[in-house]
Amino acid sequence: MKQLFFALALVAAPAIADPLPSWNDTAAKARIISFVDSVTDPKSDAYVTPAARIATFDNDGTLWAEQPVYFQLIYAVDQVAKMGAADPAILTSDALKAAAAKDYKALLATGKEGLVEVLRASHADMPLEQFHADVAAWLDEARHPTTGMRYDEMIYQPMLELLTYLRDQGFKTYIVSGGGIQFIRAFAEDAYGIPPEQVIGSSTTSRYEVIDGVPTIIKGGELFFVDDKAGKPVGIMHHIGRRPILAGGNSDGDFEMLEFSTAGDGARLGLIVHHTDAEREFAYDREGHIGVLNRGQDEADARGWVLIDMKNDWAKVFPKTAE
Amino acid sequence: MKQLFFALALVAAPAIADPLPSWNDTAAKARIISFVDSVTDPKSDAYVTPAARIATFDNDGTLWAEQPVYFQLIYAVDQVAKMGAADPAILTSDALKAAAAKDYKALLATGKEGLVEVLRASHADMPLEQFHADVAAWLDEARHPTTGMRYDEMIYQPMLELLTYLRDQGFKTYIVSGGGIQFIRAFAEDAYGIPPEQVIGSSTTSRYEVIDGVPTIIKGGELFFVDDKAGKPVGIMHHIGRRPILAGGNSDGDFEMLEFSTAGDGARLGLIVHHTDAEREFAYDREGHIGVLNRGQDEADARGWVLIDMKNDWAKVFPKTAE
């Protein structure tokens, strides 16, 4: 009998292992686990069928870092620099020249038009497969200016654990990003275990062409959809067609996604990653040009959203650093 | 020993049951099964990992019937008739009056503009949830003019079996339709077991609004994306982000989807449902205004696509009819 009990305890052990080991034992972690328990317990009033367990997450600043500028902009600048080194004749404007010199200050001074020019030069008018390969090659070579890490290593270990935990509990996990849908697809499956069909983002038009007998999708340069702010719930209902029960973001660009996701019937969870950790990551919120968080911070409590304090709630930030 | 053998045979039985009982034992069925076997057998050179087992199907004429006109157009006309009965003042044009009178001939005579007007009146400027509820209510009430069946019973039993068979073999099954993405989502999960996030179709813009405190997606009336012909591979790479290994259609509107899907590396399968059965369904191909099939019929052999002869390859057409 003693042996049987021991054997049963071993079998049961995985179920009681901590699913979020890189989260400190704070209220944030307790709220997440309590929510997941309630929607997955068939005896709970808050039970949700697996098909409706949709969780959506912003990418920049929520699943990976976004300082000093969005990594996708660094990709664009690096690509223009590479193209300009091979053929300086393509550097026909101040914006392209600033990018080729990796002079972000001069580039930002050219305004929105300059940025669009640099994005277009690096992202458009090429086969989609080529673009995916270019991004993958860049991720292999490029290193972050202050941490020296690969960009796809600057993902948040606690969020990786959350994604895995949710999937283990029958959720489908999605990315809903203001960044480029095809840019993120180049690494989301390897980095987060999120397949391309579960990535939603901003996009340009594309077109189908048979080139020398090869059916090809060509990534175009005209704006098709902006998946930010009110565009996030629109993108969600276009791609997924049902309201998430959990949404996570970090900036006011995610406000409408959280508002929409937490407004449905039944149990709902909104999460906001608050960047409070200047030592292990970056500290920023109300000011700046990236990841600005005002309304989300002011209204989180009243709306019942969990404000995740990176410094206090996370025991570890990046997978490959000591803590 | 005899008893053990008997028990083993029982256990093994499901594996050898015919996965496609409503398909006659013809070359078409053999080609499908041989393809599925080859991509799911880990020892096969053609083996494909489950994540890459993407199968896409057209809807009208491929998964359900499309005669005498697309069922979605019948929905639009029925809705305008209902709205016009409640408030005749809304019938401000020849197209809307023709729809309210269910006079398809007069409606089609108003041309593309008239059709767009009727579609807009029945499909736009309402909460998305309202639209889904309206379509569901219509499906409950409406009956097909010649068969007297519910529209969502005019789905093809052999294709239902194929969808289930593919899913059982680790495929993700998608709809890629020229019809409306949100119209199809109103019934695809119940009718085909295909969840909303695996439906791709044509769409209008939509917008996010908080109405009396309720976060709402409003279906708009401006064309956003046409998921037909060359738009199908574009829609596939936008929503799924990877090339299907199996595609099925029935008209030349599906040509590019089949061309794109069967052009990748490794084993690929293209299927075309050929409407050859005037008795049990409808017979049509090269002429008419719906489901025109010329290029697909002419090139299927050379491209290695399976032309499914509905009359000879299918033992049964609709789930609820005798054969």
Contacts between the chains, C-beta under 8 A, distances in Angstrom:
chain1	res1	chain2	res2	distance
A	51	B	189	7.8
A	51	B	195	6.1
A	54	B	197	8.0
A	128	B	237	6.0
A	172	B	197	7.5
A	181	B	238	7.4
A	181	B	241	7.7
A	182	B	241	7.3
A	185	B	241	4.8
A	189	B	51	7.9
A	195	B	51	6.1
A	195	B	241	8.0
A	196	B	240	6.7
A	196	B	241	3.0
A	196	B	242	5.5
A	197	B	172	7.5
A	197	B	197	7.9
A	197	B	239	6.6
A	197	B	240	4.6
A	197	B	241	5.9
A	197	B	242	7.5
A	199	B	241	6.7
A	203	B	238	6.6
A	206	B	234	5.5
A	206	B	237	6.7
A	206	B	238	7.2
A	207	B	230	7.1
A	207	B	234	6.5
A	208	B	230	4.1
A	208	B	231	7.8
A	208	B	233	4.7
A	208	B	234	5.5
A	208	B	256	5.8
A	208	B	260	6.9
A	210	B	259	7.3
A	214	B	263	6.8
A	215	B	233	6.9
A	215	B	256	7.5
A	215	B	259	5.3
A	215	B	260	4.4
A	215	B	263	4.5
A	217	B	233	6.2
A	217	B	234	6.5
A	217	B	237	4.7
A	217	B	260	7.9
A	230	B	207	7.1
A	230	B	208	4.0
A	231	B	208	7.7
A	233	B	208	4.7
A	233	B	215	6.9
A	233	B	217	6.2
A	234	B	206	5.5
A	234	B	207	6.6
A	234	B	208	5.5
A	234	B	217	6.5
A	237	B	128	6.0
A	237	B	206	6.8
A	237	B	217	4.7
A	238	B	181	7.3
A	238	B	203	6.6
A	238	B	206	7.2
A	239	B	197	6.6
A	239	B	239	6.3
A	240	B	196	6.6
A	240	B	197	4.6
A	241	B	181	7.6
A	241	B	182	7.2
A	241	B	185	4.8
A	241	B	196	3.0
A	241	B	197	5.9
A	241	B	199	6.7
A	242	B	196	5.5
A	242	B	197	7.5
A	256	B	208	5.9
A	256	B	215	7.5
A	259	B	210	7.2
A	259	B	215	5.2
A	260	B	208	6.9
A	260	B	215	4.4
A	260	B	217	7.9
A	263	B	214	6.8
A	263	B	215	4.5
